[in-house]
Amino acid sequence: MSYESMVQAASGDGGSSPALVPILCFFLVMGLVQVIRPQLLWRLNSRLQRGWVKNPEATEPTEKGYAMQRVVGVLFLAMAVWMLVRAV
């Protein structure tokens, strides 16, 4: 039994879910935002801190923190693209 046939047998119907492509496209958009404008994600998420943190504005990352978010965003984009190519 070849590797391809084992993977197809293990996956059940051998196809992917129809909801997988739109979800991966959403992940691509989120990854692009994380690479291009990580400050936008911080602004959106800082609203969630309002009841938990005394001063949410004081938790903004430094430039090094934003650079790290961009690096993680590039890795995230690479994985999302790889998954999208495999799904289609």
C-alpha positions as CSV (number, residue, x, y, z in Angstrom):
1,M,0.0,0.0,0.0
2,S,1.5,3.4,-1.0
3,Y,1.7,6.4,1.2
4,E,-0.9,8.3,-0.9
5,S,-3.4,5.5,-0.6
6,M,-2.9,5.3,3.2
7,V,-3.5,9.0,3.6
8,Q,-6.6,8.9,1.5
9,A,-7.9,5.9,3.4
10,A,-7.2,7.5,6.8
11,S,-8.9,10.8,5.8
12,G,-12.2,9.1,5.2
13,D,-13.8,10.4,2.0
14,G,-10.5,11.5,0.5
15,G,-11.7,15.1,0.0
16,S,-11.5,18.3,2.0
17,S,-14.3,20.2,3.7
18,P,-16.0,22.9,1.7
19,A,-15.6,25.3,4.6
20,L,-11.8,24.8,4.6
21,V,-10.9,27.2,1.8
22,P,-12.9,30.2,3.2
23,I,-11.4,29.7,6.6
24,L,-7.9,29.5,5.2
25,C,-8.6,32.7,3.2
26,F,-9.6,34.4,6.4
27,F,-6.4,33.2,8.0
28,L,-4.4,34.7,5.1
29,V,-6.1,38.1,5.6
30,M,-5.3,38.0,9.3
31,G,-1.7,37.0,8.6
32,L,-1.3,39.9,6.1
33,V,-2.7,42.3,8.7
34,Q,-0.3,40.9,11.3
35,V,2.6,41.5,8.9
36,I,1.6,44.9,7.5
37,R,-0.1,46.6,10.4
38,P,0.4,44.8,13.8
39,Q,-0.7,48.0,15.5
40,L,-4.2,47.5,14.1
41,L,-4.5,44.1,15.8
42,W,-3.2,45.5,19.1
43,R,-5.9,48.3,18.9
44,L,-8.6,45.7,18.3
45,N,-7.4,43.5,21.1
46,S,-6.8,46.3,23.6
47,R,-10.5,46.7,23.9
48,L,-10.8,43.2,25.3
49,Q,-8.4,44.3,28.2
50,R,-10.6,47.1,29.5
51,G,-12.1,45.2,32.5
52,W,-8.9,43.3,33.3
53,V,-6.1,45.9,33.0
54,K,-6.0,49.2,34.7
55,N,-4.4,51.1,31.8
56,P,-4.8,49.1,28.5
57,E,-2.8,51.8,26.6
58,A,0.2,51.0,28.7
59,T,0.4,47.5,27.3
60,E,1.2,48.5,23.8
61,P,4.2,46.5,22.5
62,T,7.5,48.1,21.7
63,E,9.0,48.3,18.2
64,K,10.8,45.0,18.9
65,G,7.5,43.5,19.9
66,Y,5.9,44.6,16.7
67,A,8.9,43.2,14.8
68,M,8.5,39.9,16.5
69,Q,4.8,39.9,15.6
70,R,5.7,40.5,11.9
71,V,8.1,37.5,12.0
72,V,5.4,35.3,13.5
73,G,3.0,36.7,10.9
74,V,5.3,35.7,8.0
75,L,5.6,32.1,9.5
76,F,1.8,32.1,9.9
77,L,1.3,33.2,6.3
78,A,3.7,30.5,5.0
79,M,1.7,27.8,6.9
80,A,-1.7,29.1,5.7
81,V,-0.5,29.3,2.1
82,W,0.9,25.8,2.4
83,M,-2.4,24.5,3.8
84,L,-4.4,26.3,1.1
85,V,-2.3,24.8,-1.6
86,R,-2.7,21.3,-0.1
87,A,-6.5,21.8,0.3
88,V,-7.1,22.9,-3.3
